[in-house]
Amino acid sequence: MNRTGSNLPAVGEYNQTVVLDAIRRRPEGITRSELAALTALSGMTVTKVCRRLIDAGLVDEHGTRANGPGKPAAIVRLNPGGGFAVGVHIDPAAVTYVLVDLSGTVRDHARSGTPTAGDPSAVIDEMANAIEALIAGSAVDRSRILGIGIASPGPVNVDDGVILNPPMMPNWHRVALRSALAEATGLPVLLEKDATAAVVAELWFAGPASSRDFAFMYYGTGLGTGLAVSGEVVRGTSSNAGDAGHITVDPGGDVCTCGRRGCVGYLVVPRTLVKRALGAGVLTAAEAGDLDDTGDVDAAFSRLADLAAAGKPGAAAILDDAARSLGRAIVVIVNLLDIDEVIFGGPFWAPISPAILAALPEAVSGDSALIPPHPVRFAQSAVPVDVAAVGAATLVLDNTFSPRPSALLLAAE
């Protein structure tokens, strides 16, 4: 989606974000005249904005381009090293840290075990130390760090920066992470639900044609859903939109943690699939390990995916059932939002993606509840690794640089 700017004098900051966003979406470079045509800003305004961006080290000039008779025009490009952001993804299995530059490229990353949150101050100290170590190890000038983005399982209170009570993280109850981490690091901190952060990443890397409607199925230790409509992230009143895990897909199915039967978010997650594989004799007790240990579940889940890929009938049947359950939930989401694209990603997605994506089209198109019947596209995330952590980091970049029409209203007040 291309944003257009305003030539009114009160909205210089908004125009700066409009121009910068247009530049970053064209990695091959763009001339000032092309920027003016693209943003509907005057040539003088574009020239002034570009000068400010160059002086700030956010963009620079690389070569020239001939656009007809006369002097070739200078090409303006994003300077990836002009700024950086830290992204943190908190999952029941692990905490992932990434450092990204202005282009969204991951410059460094780290991973550690998830703290229990029994002592909130210890959690803050541990995360702050990990972030400082990441920055120090990257040799990036700390003054260029724009902020920290945190992606957490929901529900979250984004306004207050509080992680409320994630179902698979029992000790994480009302952890005021944002303010404490900001105080510990001296950096601005943003908090977002992990599935929503994944949508932010998807849109950030989508390129100019990002006016899309899609659901992002985030497959981690749990199942989350993020939403985009007309190329904009859908957050909802409490910023917890997309909690589709409790859509009932099998009324006679296993009991979910919520007390109801057949919730998709319980039936298709790694722990449940490993438990099914153990019960069906597909995995031995030694292979399944401790179902309450996230490391054991991770290893057993990978083993199950390998067996399915090798054609073992019992393993393939388990993943096929998971695809059918997921398909029923997707039909509900597609009908509700009238969308035609579903994107998949998350830390546990890659091992099972071939099996699930092979079965999903038939499971969805053959469902009589799909109204009206229409093709639904299924795609892998544009960010194949650490999408929530990268999304958390790009949340900082997006918050800092992406143009928001609300800024015009604020400037006019």
DOPA-589401 format. One record per residue (C-alpha): residue in one letter; z, y, x. Coordinates in steps of 0.02 Angstrom, whole numbers, plus 50000, padded with zeros to 5 digits. Each point is the difference from the previous one (the first is absolute). Example, Ala and Ser with C-alpha at 12.3 -4.5 7.8 and 13.67 -1.06 7.14 Angstrom:
DOPA-589401
{pt a {50390 49775 50615}}
{pt s {49967 50172 50069}}
end
This chain:
DOPA-589401
{pt m {50000 50000 50000}}
{pt n {49947 50168 50075}}
{pt r {50121 50143 49968}}
{pt t {49936 50178 49983}}
{pt g {50099 50149 50059}}
{pt s {50032 50178 49943}}
{pt n {49951 50164 50081}}
{pt l {50154 50090 49931}}
{pt p {50108 50070 50140}}
{pt a {50163 49921 49938}}
{pt v {49947 49821 50026}}
{pt g {49960 49990 50185}}
{pt e {50112 49848 50027}}
{pt y {49914 49906 49859}}
{pt n {49830 50042 50073}}
{pt q {50058 49937 50169}}
{pt t {50043 49831 49925}}
{pt v {49833 49996 49906}}
{pt v {49903 50028 50161}}
{pt l {50106 49881 50103}}
{pt d {49984 49863 49869}}
{pt a {49810 50023 49998}}
{pt i {49994 49989 50190}}
{pt r {50107 49844 50013}}
{pt r {49894 49910 49871}}
{pt r {49847 50024 50111}}
{pt p {50038 49919 50167}}
{pt e {49822 50031 50059}}
{pt g {50036 50188 49992}}
{pt i {49946 50142 49888}}
{pt t {49935 50177 50026}}
{pt r {50079 50157 49929}}
{pt s {49852 50030 49885}}
{pt e {50014 49822 49935}}
{pt l {50186 50028 49973}}
{pt a {49965 50158 49902}}
{pt a {49876 49909 49888}}
{pt l {50118 49852 49977}}
{pt t {50157 50101 49961}}
{pt a {49920 50148 49908}}
{pt l {50088 50118 50120}}
{pt s {49914 50149 50078}}
{pt g {49933 49984 50176}}
{pt m {50125 50130 50060}}
{pt t {50146 49905 49924}}
{pt v {49944 49836 50078}}
{pt t {49979 50083 50170}}
{pt k {50176 50074 49993}}
{pt v {50077 49836 49943}}
{pt c {49910 49900 50135}}
{pt r {50063 50122 50131}}
{pt r {50179 49975 49942}}
{pt l {49980 49811 50000}}
{pt i {49925 50003 50175}}
{pt d {50141 50111 50064}}
{pt a {50126 49879 49924}}
{pt g {49918 49854 50090}}
{pt l {49958 49910 49837}}
{pt v {49811 50009 50020}}
{pt d {49881 50037 50142}}
{pt e {49815 50028 50030}}
{pt h {49887 49861 50063}}
{pt g {49818 50040 50031}}
{pt t {49875 50087 49888}}
{pt r {49878 49957 49861}}
{pt a {49834 50083 49961}}
{pt n {49983 50039 49815}}
{pt g {49833 50089 50008}}
{pt p {49941 50151 50098}}
{pt g {50127 50099 50097}}
{pt k {50148 49957 50108}}
{pt p {50069 49823 49977}}
{pt a {50165 49997 49906}}
{pt a {50161 49940 50080}}
{pt i {50068 49835 49934}}
{pt v {50183 49999 49951}}
{pt r {50098 49837 50008}}
{pt l {50177 49945 49970}}
{pt n {50109 49990 50155}}
{pt p {50094 49836 49970}}
{pt g {50130 50045 50131}}
{pt g {50042 50164 49913}}
{pt g {50138 49921 49899}}
{pt f {50089 49836 49969}}
{pt a {50106 49918 49866}}
{pt v {50120 49854 49999}}
{pt g {49990 49871 49862}}
{pt v {50140 49879 49958}}
{pt h {49986 49853 49882}}
{pt i {50161 49918 49944}}
{pt d {49976 49822 49937}}
{pt p {50129 49864 49970}}
{pt a {49922 49904 50145}}
{pt a {49978 50138 50129}}
{pt v {49989 50186 50035}}
{pt t {49833 50058 50069}}
{pt y {49976 50164 50094}}
{pt v {49831 50080 50040}}
{pt l {49947 50161 50085}}
{pt v {49834 50069 49938}}
{pt d {49895 50148 50055}}
{pt l {49914 50126 49887}}
{pt s {49856 49881 49967}}
{pt g {50121 49866 49940}}
{pt t {49969 49891 50153}}
{pt v {50153 49899 50050}}
{pt r {50050 50050 50177}}
{pt d {50153 49889 50013}}
{pt h {50106 49884 49895}}
{pt a {50162 49901 50002}}
{pt r {50090 49876 49888}}
{pt s {50182 49949 49979}}
{pt g {50111 49903 49882}}
{pt t {50055 50086 49840}}
{pt p {50179 50065 50009}}
{pt t {50116 49938 49864}}
{pt a {50052 50176 49949}}
{pt g {50180 49942 49991}}
{pt d {50040 50151 50106}}
{pt p {49878 50141 49954}}
{pt s {50041 50102 50155}}
{pt a {49956 49852 50112}}
{pt v {49834 49981 49908}}
{pt i {49957 50183 50028}}
{pt d {50046 49990 50184}}
{pt e {49897 49842 50026}}
{pt m {49846 50072 49916}}
{pt a {50017 50168 50087}}
{pt n {50014 49913 50169}}
{pt a {49846 49895 49963}}
{pt i {49900 50155 49952}}
{pt e {50055 50094 50156}}
{pt a {49953 49850 50108}}
{pt l {49829 49992 49918}}
{pt i {49966 50184 50032}}
{pt a {50066 49994 50178}}
{pt g {49899 49844 50042}}
{pt s {49839 50078 49937}}
{pt a {50010 50150 50119}}
{pt v {49955 50114 49854}}
{pt d {50066 50178 50007}}
{pt r {50145 49996 49876}}
{pt s {49958 50176 49940}}
{pt r {49839 49927 49929}}
{pt i {50094 49880 49885}}
{pt l {49977 50067 49824}}
{pt g {50127 49888 49915}}
{pt i {50052 49827 49946}}
{pt g {49941 49906 49847}}
{pt i {50101 49855 49930}}
{pt a {49927 49865 49886}}
{pt s {50129 49896 49910}}
{pt p {50000 49870 49861}}
{pt g {50039 50083 49834}}
{pt p {50084 50065 49906}}
{pt v {50025 50159 50098}}
{pt n {50056 50176 49959}}
{pt v {49866 50100 50089}}
{pt d {50072 50170 49953}}
{pt d {50169 49961 50077}}
{pt g {49932 49887 50137}}
{pt v {50107 49853 49944}}
{pt i {49959 49814 50004}}
{pt l {50077 49939 49838}}
{pt n {50015 49811 49983}}
{pt p {49851 49897 50062}}
{pt p {50015 49827 49920}}
{pt m {49978 49902 50162}}
{pt m {50114 50113 50103}}
{pt p {50169 49978 49914}}
{pt n {50100 50106 50122}}
{pt w {49882 50148 49990}}
{pt h {50081 50090 49853}}
{pt r {49976 50188 49987}}
{pt v {49968 50026 50186}}
{pt a {49967 50187 50027}}
{pt l {49879 49967 50140}}
{pt r {49892 50156 50002}}
{pt s {50130 50133 50032}}
{pt a {50099 49894 50122}}
{pt l {49847 49952 50101}}
{pt a {49939 50180 50002}}
{pt e {50169 50055 50068}}
{pt a {50001 49860 50130}}
{pt t {49824 50036 50065}}
{pt g {49978 50185 49964}}
{pt l {49833 49962 49918}}
{pt p {49941 50022 49820}}
{pt v {50009 49836 49903}}
{pt l {49908 49943 49843}}
{pt l {50040 49846 49895}}
{pt e {49875 49901 49896}}
{pt k {49991 49833 49912}}
{pt d {49908 49876 50112}}
{pt a {49860 49959 49879}}
{pt t {49969 50185 49970}}
{pt a {49998 50031 50187}}
{pt a {49864 49867 50012}}
{pt v {49896 50099 49874}}
{pt v {50024 50158 50105}}
{pt a {49932 49906 50151}}
{pt e {49853 49930 49901}}
{pt l {49950 50173 49939}}
{pt w {50026 50077 50172}}
{pt f {49876 49879 50079}}
{pt a {49880 49995 49852}}
{pt g {49886 50139 50064}}
{pt p {49919 50136 49896}}
{pt a {49960 49890 49849}}
{pt s {50180 49969 49952}}
{pt s {49996 50046 49815}}
{pt r {50046 49824 49952}}
{pt d {50108 49915 49870}}
{pt f {50085 49846 50070}}
{pt a {50158 49897 50007}}
{pt f {50071 49945 50167}}
{pt m {50086 49831 49994}}
{pt y {50126 50006 50141}}
{pt y {50048 49824 50054}}
{pt g {50154 49996 50109}}
{pt t {50167 49913 49982}}
{pt g {49981 50060 49821}}
{pt l {49852 50056 49894}}
{pt g {49969 50184 49971}}
{pt t {49863 50101 49919}}
{pt g {49937 50174 50044}}
{pt l {49879 50100 49895}}
{pt a {49863 50129 50029}}
{pt v {49905 50094 49864}}
{pt s {49856 50117 50041}}
{pt g {50042 49987 50183}}
{pt e {50180 50058 49975}}
{pt v {50159 49899 50023}}
{pt v {50090 49962 49837}}
{pt r {50188 50013 50026}}
{pt g {50071 50020 49826}}
{pt t {50154 50095 49941}}
{pt s {50120 49917 50122}}
{pt s {49870 49961 50135}}
{pt n {50018 49814 49962}}
{pt a {49836 49975 49905}}
{pt g {49916 49831 50016}}
{pt d {50149 49883 49991}}
{pt a {49896 49858 49929}}
{pt g {50103 49857 50070}}
{pt h {50082 49963 49833}}
{pt i {49840 49975 49902}}
{pt t {50023 49831 49916}}
{pt v {49859 49881 50045}}
{pt d {50085 49834 49958}}
{pt p {50130 50005 49860}}
{pt g {50056 49825 50047}}
{pt g {50005 50034 50186}}
{pt d {50144 50014 50123}}
{pt v {50141 50122 49968}}
{pt c {49976 50166 50090}}
{pt t {50140 50099 50081}}
{pt c {49993 50113 49848}}
{pt g {50051 49855 49888}}
{pt r {49834 49978 49911}}
{pt r {49876 49859 50026}}
{pt g {49827 50007 50075}}
{pt c {49997 50170 50084}}
{pt v {49849 50014 50115}}
{pt g {50104 50082 50136}}
{pt y {50108 49845 50011}}
{pt l {49866 49866 49978}}
{pt v {49880 50055 50136}}
{pt v {50112 50061 50142}}
{pt p {50013 49900 50162}}
{pt r {50175 49930 49969}}
{pt t {49951 49928 49830}}
{pt l {49839 49925 50068}}
{pt v {50094 49919 50144}}
{pt k {50129 49934 49877}}
{pt r {49860 49925 49894}}
{pt a {49919 49923 50153}}
{pt l {50166 49921 50048}}
{pt g {50024 49929 49825}}
{pt a {49823 49930 49997}}
{pt g {50017 49918 50169}}
{pt v {49868 50112 50077}}
{pt l {50130 50063 50125}}
{pt t {50141 49898 50073}}
{pt a {50179 50064 49998}}
{pt a {49984 50035 50185}}
{pt e {49840 50100 49973}}
{pt a {50073 50097 49853}}
{pt g {50159 50044 50093}}
{pt d {50132 50110 49920}}
{pt l {49928 50085 49846}}
{pt d {50128 50140 50018}}
{pt d {49944 50038 50178}}
{pt t {49852 50120 50004}}
{pt g {49942 49935 50168}}
{pt d {49997 49820 49938}}
{pt v {49907 50051 49842}}
{pt d {49872 50095 50105}}
{pt a {49966 49847 50109}}
{pt a {49994 49880 49852}}
{pt f {49885 50116 49904}}
{pt s {49878 50006 50146}}
{pt r {50005 49810 50008}}
{pt l {49961 49989 49814}}
{pt a {49853 50118 50020}}
{pt d {49934 49897 50147}}
{pt l {50011 49840 49898}}
{pt a {49906 50081 49855}}
{pt a {49865 50064 50119}}
{pt a {49984 49823 50070}}
{pt g {49968 49936 49825}}
{pt k {50163 49909 49964}}
{pt p {49993 49980 49810}}
{pt g {50183 50033 49964}}
{pt a {50002 50159 50103}}
{pt a {49837 50061 49926}}
{pt a {50065 49968 49824}}
{pt i {50154 50106 50031}}
{pt l {49896 50148 50058}}
{pt d {49877 49975 49857}}
{pt d {50144 50009 49876}}
{pt a {50061 50158 50086}}
{pt a {49827 50076 49982}}
{pt r {49999 49960 49814}}
{pt s {50171 50080 49977}}
{pt l {49946 50152 50098}}
{pt g {49839 50008 49900}}
{pt r {50095 50009 49835}}
{pt a {50102 50146 50064}}
{pt i {49845 50087 50067}}
{pt v {49918 49988 49829}}
{pt v {50149 50092 49924}}
{pt i {49989 50136 50133}}
{pt v {49811 50016 49986}}
{pt n {50009 50014 49811}}
{pt l {50142 50126 50005}}
{pt l {49915 50118 50123}}
{pt d {49818 49959 49963}}
{pt i {49963 49972 50184}}
{pt d {49872 49888 50085}}
{pt e {50068 49983 50178}}
{pt v {50150 49909 50071}}
{pt i {50044 50010 50184}}
{pt f {50113 49879 50092}}
{pt g {50108 50018 50154}}
{pt g {50173 49981 50071}}
{pt p {50086 49898 50136}}
{pt f {49983 49830 49914}}
{pt w {49827 50026 49928}}
{pt a {49884 49947 50142}}
{pt p {50046 49813 50008}}
{pt i {49962 49969 49815}}
{pt s {49863 50128 49971}}
{pt p {49853 49877 50014}}
{pt a {50074 49882 49871}}
{pt i {50058 50135 49880}}
{pt l {49840 50104 50008}}
{pt a {49896 49843 49971}}
{pt a {50092 49960 49839}}
{pt l {50034 50174 49930}}
{pt p {49828 50049 49934}}
{pt e {49992 49852 49882}}
{pt a {50184 50017 49953}}
{pt v {49974 50181 49948}}
{pt s {49824 49998 49928}}
{pt g {50038 49841 49903}}
{pt d {50156 50072 49919}}
{pt s {49967 50039 49817}}
{pt a {50129 50140 50010}}
{pt l {49884 50103 50112}}
{pt i {49939 50133 49878}}
{pt p {49860 50044 50008}}
{pt p {49934 49865 50115}}
{pt h {49939 50083 50159}}
{pt p {49986 49964 50186}}
{pt v {50155 50035 50103}}
{pt r {49979 50026 50187}}
{pt f {50124 49923 50121}}
{pt a {50014 50067 50176}}
{pt q {50106 49989 50156}}
{pt s {50097 50155 50052}}
{pt a {49915 50122 50119}}
{pt v {50160 49983 50103}}
{pt p {50013 49814 50042}}
{pt v {50163 50010 50098}}
{pt d {50164 50089 49958}}
{pt v {49923 50092 49852}}
{pt a {50168 50059 49930}}
{pt a {50060 50068 50168}}
{pt v {49831 50084 50031}}
{pt g {50006 50065 49822}}
{pt a {50173 50074 50031}}
{pt a {49933 50090 50154}}
{pt t {49844 50063 49911}}
{pt l {50116 50060 49861}}
{pt v {50065 50125 50128}}
{pt l {49823 50048 50051}}
{pt d {49947 50011 49817}}
{pt n {50151 50106 49955}}
{pt t {49968 50114 50148}}
{pt f {49811 50020 49995}}
{pt s {49923 49943 49836}}
{pt p {49956 50142 49880}}
{pt r {50097 50008 49838}}
{pt p {49943 50115 49858}}
{pt s {50184 50031 49956}}
{pt a {50008 50107 50157}}
{pt l {49887 50125 49912}}
{pt l {50124 50016 49857}}
{pt l {50145 50025 50120}}
{pt a {49903 50132 50096}}
{pt a {49961 50093 49839}}
{pt e {50181 50011 49944}}
end
